[in-house]
Amino acid sequence: MDCVFCAIAAGEVAAHRVFEDATAVAFLDARPLFPGHVLVVPRLHAETLTDLPAAEVGPLFGRVRRITGAVERAMGAAGSFVAANNRVSQSVPHFHVHVVPRDRKDGLRGFFWPRTRYASDEEAAAVAARVRAALEE
């Protein structure tokens, strides 16, 4: 199977990782809504949330909870948007949770948001470092 998220989890494809353990890997979205937009993926390949074994759901969302707090702290955000698509609008067929830092009047309305890129690899590395540091708090 050719799954880019499995390849990232295995270390075969580069990504700006902010967290990893036996359950999950978290890394910066390559096309973030805002700096600090992180994807949290289970190491176990499952296309959707409903394909993920029930025993894996709680541990995965424990990581999502921790990473959400770290993203908010790291980015100085007032809150966050945490979401997952199941098939529709799912650009990679490997279940993943988006953790997006949010502030009031940040310009996001509804579900039609502009995507951007980090200005440089150095900027992405700096944002990833901020989230990693916040995970240690």
Backbone as a ProteinNet text record, in pm:
[ID]
protein_1_A
[PRIMARY]
MDCVFCAIAAGEVAAHRVFEDATAVAFLDARPLFPGHVLVVPRLHAETLTDLPAAEVGPLFGRVRRITGAVERAMGAAGSFVAANNRVSQSVPHFHVHVVPRDRKDGLRGFFWPRTRYASDEEAAAVAARVRAALEE
[TERTIARY]
84.9	0	89.2	49.4	122.7	46.7	83.6	17.4	122.8	109	208.9	214.5	101.9	105.8	173	155.1	229.5	379.4	414.7	554.8	613	536.7	582.7	600.6	501.8	509.8	631.4	667	781	914.2	909.4	1032.2	1086.4	1006.3	1049.2	1026.5	937.5	907.5	926.7	993.7	1021.6	896.1	887.9	780.2	833	773.7	811.2	733	790.7	725.8	726.7	616	608.9	590.6	552.3	528.5	528.2	575.9	560.2	576.3	498.5	513.3	460.4	438.6	393.9	252.7	173	33.5	14.4	84.1	55.2	180.7	167.7	269.4	195.6	253.2	194.2	299	254.4	346.3	271.4	347.6	286	221.8	102.2	37.1	121.5	148.9	230.6	160.1	27.1	-51.6	-141.8	-83	-158.5	-259.2	-366.8	-459	-389.8	-317.1	-235.7	-109.5	-0.8	117.1	78.7	130.9	98.6	-9.2	-66.9	-168.2	-99.4	-144.6	-82.6	-180.7	-127	-203.6	-158.6	-253.5	-224.7	-276.7	-186.8	-224.8	-191.4	-277.9	-242.3	-132.3	-42.8	59.2	-5.3	-109.8	-184	-260.9	-245.6	-318.3	-466.9	-548.4	-693.9	-741.9	-823.3	-866.1	-952.7	-1042.9	-1135.1	-1139.8	-1206.3	-1224.3	-1295.8	-1393.5	-1468	-1387.9	-1279.9	-1190.9	-1087.9	-1067.6	-970.5	-1027.6	-952.7	-1004.3	-1042.8	-1153.1	-1205.6	-1099.4	-1015.5	-912.5	-808.1	-799.9	-702	-757.9	-890.4	-952.6	-918.5	-938.2	-909.1	-763.7	-669.3	-528.6	-495.6	-550.6	-524.1	-576.2	-700.5	-757.3	-695.1	-635.1	-554.1	-436.8	-376.4	-265.5	-318.3	-434.9	-494.6	-518.4	-572.3	-598.8	-470.2	-365.3	-237.1	-177.5	-181.1	-124.8	-205.7	-338.2	-422.1	-378.9	-358.8	-312.1	-176.3	-87.6	46.2	41.1	-41.7	-53.8	-106.7	-209.5	-264.3	-157.9	-84	20.7	133.9	178.8	292.6	263.4	140.6	106.3	37.8	20.5	-47.5	-189.8	-255.5	-389.5	-496.1	-606.9	-720	-794.4	-782.1	-850.2	-801.1	-880.6	-839	-960.7	-936.9	-1034.5	-977.1	-1050.2	-1004.9	-1107.4	-1062.2	-1157.6	-1092.7	-1178.3	-1133.8	-1238.8	-1192.4	-1281.8	-1282.8	-1394.1	-1404	-1443.1	-1347.8	-1359.9	-1386.2	-1499.3	-1528.7	-1432.6	-1364.9	-1264.9	-1142.5	-1127.7	-1010	-905.8	-804.9	-707.4	-611.7	-591.4	-507.9	-594.2	-605.5	-690.9	-626.1	-589.7	-536.4	-596.2	-672	-740.1	-642.1	-684.6	-600.8	-689.5	-636.9	-709.1	-632.9	-704.1	-646.2	-657.5	-548.6	-548.6	-501	-594.1	-566.8	-578.9	-472	-484.1	-579.1	-662.1	-761.3	-758.4	-791.6	-812.5	-939.2	-1001.8	-1121	-1084.6	-1176	-1157.4	-1031.9	-1001	-883.3	-911.7	-1036.2	-1069.3	-1129.3	-1130.7	-1189.5	-1339.7	-1410.6	-1556.4	-1602.1	-1689	-1740.8	-1631.1	-1648.8	-1550.6	-1475.3	-1480.1	-1409.7	-1296.9	-1182.9	-1072.9	-955.8	-888.2	-768.1	-653.9	-577.7	-462.1	-337.7	-234.2	-109.5	5.5	124.4	246.3	336.3	422.7	523.4	616	663.9	749.1	879.8	925.2	1050.2	1052.5	1144.3	1164.1	1207.2	1282.4	1327.1	1208.6	1112	993.1	915	898.5	827.9	901.1	1033.2	1112.3	1096.6	1091.9	1075.9	938.1	835	699.4	692.4	748.9	749.8	822.8	932.9	1008.8	925.1	847.3	760.8	657.7	597.8	497.7	563.6	681.1	752.6	784.1	831.2	864.4	740.5	627.7	503.9	455.6	486.9	449	522.5	636.2	715.7	668.6	579.7	530.4	437.1
-118.3	0	124.3	224	349.9	453.7	470.5	567.5	664.5	791.8	889.7	905.4	892.6	906.1	786.3	667	550.6	571.3	627.2	653.2	758.5	861.3	961.3	894.8	815.1	747.4	655.9	592.6	501.5	574.4	707.2	783.9	778.2	730.2	718.5	845.9	931.1	1059.8	1167.5	1274.2	1382.3	1460	1500.1	1586.5	1658.9	1770.6	1845.5	1787.7	1684.9	1615.3	1701.2	1692.9	1760.2	1659.5	1534.6	1432	1296.6	1194.8	1058.1	962.5	857.9	747.3	622.3	515.5	390.2	399.5	495.7	508.9	602.7	716.4	822.8	900.4	968.4	1062.7	1192.5	1305.4	1436.6	1521.4	1591.9	1672	1790.4	1892.4	2010.2	1974.8	2027.9	2015.2	2092.3	2031.7	2096.4	2215.1	2220.8	2332.6	2383.9	2452	2489.1	2601.6	2595	2708.1	2825.3	2796.1	2893.4	2822.4	2896.1	2832.1	2758	2637.6	2555.4	2452.6	2451.3	2352.3	2215.8	2126.2	1995.1	1885	1778.2	1656.8	1549.8	1482.8	1372.5	1245.8	1149	1026	904.8	804.4	680.5	608.9	542.7	463.1	348.9	293	185.8	243.3	183.4	235	201.9	304.7	291.8	407	378.6	484	588.8	544.7	637.9	609.3	697	676.7	544.9	513.7	390.1	265.2	279.6	167	146.2	246	237	146.1	44.5	-42.7	38.4	-0.8	72.5	90.7	-8.7	-0.5	107.3	152.6	254.8	396.7	410.5	542.8	626.2	571.8	645.9	689.1	596.5	637.4	745.2	732.5	834.5	970.5	974.9	1104.1	1159.7	1075.7	1126.7	1207.6	1159.2	1233.7	1361.2	1353.2	1471.7	1578.7	1539.7	1633.8	1703.3	1625.8	1682.3	1776.4	1735.7	1816.8	1944	1937.1	2056.2	2161.9	2123.6	2218.5	2276.1	2192	2238.2	2337	2308.6	2399.7	2534.5	2535.5	2662.1	2740.5	2673.6	2742.6	2791.5	2705.1	2738.5	2856.1	2862.4	2964.4	3084.6	3082.8	3194	3210.4	3100.6	3104.4	3114.1	3178	3189.5	3056.9	2971.5	2842.7	2760.8	2663.4	2577.8	2517.2	2465.4	2390	2250.1	2149.9	2011.3	1935.9	1874.7	1811.5	1698.3	1609.9	1501.1	1479.4	1450.5	1412.8	1260.7	1206.4	1063.8	1051.6	1019.4	1002.1	1132.5	1197.1	1321.7	1429.4	1493	1595.8	1540.5	1409.6	1347.8	1331	1417.5	1417.7	1299.2	1242	1122.6	1015.2	898.1	793.4	719.3	794.9	744.5	838.2	784.6	869.6	968.1	1093	1195.6	1304.8	1367.2	1472.9	1603.2	1705.9	1839.3	1913.6	1973.8	2061.8	2197.8	2294.2	2424.9	2533.5	2611.4	2722.3	2828.5	2885.3	2984.7	3105.8	3218.8	3343.9	3407.3	3488.2	3558.7	3648.2	3655.1	3737.9	3699.5	3569.6	3524	3507	3532.2	3528.8	3398.9	3295.8	3169.2	3173.5	3138.8	3135.5	3007	2935.6	2812.3	2711.5	2632.3	2528.6	2553.2	2674.3	2707.2	2804.6	2749.9	2831.1	2830.1	2940.7	2942.2	2867.5	2793.7	2722.8	2798	2790.5	2858.3	2759	2807.6	2728.1	2806.4	2735	2804.4	2877.8	2994.3	3075.3	3003.5	2919.4	2846.9	2724.3	2636.7	2518.9	2562.7	2670.8	2721.9	2769.3	2837.5	2881.4	2760.3	2659.5	2538.9	2469.7	2463.5	2400.8	2477.1	2609.1	2690.4	2669.4	2661.2	2637.2	2498.1	2397.3	2261.5	2258.7	2333.3	2338.7	2401	2502.7	2565.9	2467.8	2390.2	2293.6	2183	2133.9	2032.2	2084	2208.4	2266.6	2277.4	2314.5	2326.9	2191.2	2084.6	1949.9	1911.3	1972	1939.8	2015.6	2113	2193	2114.2
0	0	0	-75.9	-80.1	0.6	125.3	212	262.7	227.2	266.8	419	488.8	633.9	698.8	644	693.8	670.5	554.9	524.2	618.1	651.4	748.2	884.5	926.6	1056.7	1063.8	952.2	947	931.1	911.5	892.7	751.5	657.8	518.6	439.4	486.5	423.2	529.7	492.6	587.8	622.6	747.6	796.2	919.3	950.6	1070.8	1188	1248.8	1359.4	1484.8	1557.4	1686.9	1800	1765.2	1865.9	1797.8	1870.6	1824.3	1941	1939	2032.1	1962.1	2035.9	1975	1918.1	1964.7	1923.1	1805.4	1807.4	1710.4	1671.6	1559.9	1512.7	1481.7	1522.8	1494.3	1423.6	1320	1239.9	1180.4	1140.6	1080.6	947.7	924.8	795.5	693.7	579.9	476.4	413.9	425.4	372.9	485	582.5	702.4	680.6	759.3	764.7	833.4	940.5	1014.4	1061.4	1087.3	1145.8	1275.1	1289.4	1405	1376.6	1257	1216.4	1212	1298.6	1315.1	1273.6	1216.3	1189	1288.1	1348.7	1439.7	1372.7	1350.1	1279.8	1365.4	1361.9	1431	1352.9	1422.9	1352.7	1275.8	1334.2	1269.8	1151.7	1033.7	918	930.5	926.8	922.5	836.7	737.5	645.5	713.8	801.9	866.9	1016.3	1088.2	1231.7	1258.5	1177.6	1200.3	1165.1	1089.7	1060.7	1171.5	1254.5	1363.1	1471.8	1514.1	1620.4	1743.8	1807.4	1923.1	2031.2	2050.5	2154	2124.7	1999.7	1960.1	1969.3	1970.8	1965.7	2089	2206.8	2329.8	2338.8	2318.7	2321	2217	2095.5	1993.1	2038.5	2087.5	2125.7	2253.1	2333.7	2444.9	2392.2	2284.5	2220.4	2156	2089.6	2027.5	2133.8	2247.2	2357.2	2401.3	2422	2466.8	2361.8	2238	2129.4	2109.3	2126.9	2115	2216.2	2339.3	2440.1	2405.3	2354.8	2318	2201.8	2101.2	1987	2033.6	2117.1	2167.3	2243.6	2332.1	2409.3	2319.6	2230.2	2144.2	2053.5	2003	1905.7	1969.9	2102.3	2169.9	2121.5	2089.8	2031.7	2140.4	2107.8	2200.4	2212.2	2111.4	2109.8	1993.2	1954.1	1843.4	1775.8	1658.8	1581.9	1569.1	1614.2	1608.6	1524.9	1416.3	1325	1247.1	1199.1	1112.7	1005	886.3	777.2	766.9	726.9	696.7	550.5	468.4	323.6	249.1	269.8	198.6	249.2	156.7	186.2	257.9	261.2	323.4	214.1	213.2	104.1	109.6	226.2	241.9	308	247.2	303.5	421.2	522.7	650.2	753.6	848.8	945.1	1007.9	1018.5	1080.8	1138.9	1242.5	1311.7	1291.6	1247.7	1231.7	1363.9	1407.2	1523.6	1472.4	1470.2	1409.8	1516.2	1539.1	1633.6	1579.8	1668.6	1626.3	1717.6	1660.8	1733.1	1679.3	1760.6	1714	1596.5	1501.9	1382.4	1303.7	1299.5	1224.8	1076.3	1035.8	893.9	845.6	928.4	885.3	903.9	798.3	803.5	737.2	804.5	746.9	722.8	619.3	590	459.7	408	284.1	316.8	353.7	403.8	308.1	296.6	212.3	281.4	204.3	256.5	211.7	290.4	257.8	269.4	251.4	272.6	366.5	436.4	516.1	419.1	458.9	371.6	339.8	432	411.4	501.3	471.7	556.3	696.2	704.1	833.7	918.1	855.2	928.7	980	895.8	937.6	1051.7	1043.8	1150.8	1281.9	1275.2	1395.7	1459.1	1377.7	1429.9	1492.7	1425.1	1480.5	1614.7	1625.4	1751.1	1862.7	1830.1	1930.9	1985	1895.8	1940.4	2021.9	1977.5	2055.9	2195.3	2205.2	2334.9	2423	2364.2	2442.1	2491.7	2419	2464.4	2592.2	2616.4	2735.6	2858.4	2839.3	2952.3	3040.2
[MASK]
+++++++++++++++++++++++++++++++++++++++++++++++++++++++++++++++++++++++++++++++++++++++++++++++++++++++++++++++++++++++++++++++++++++++++

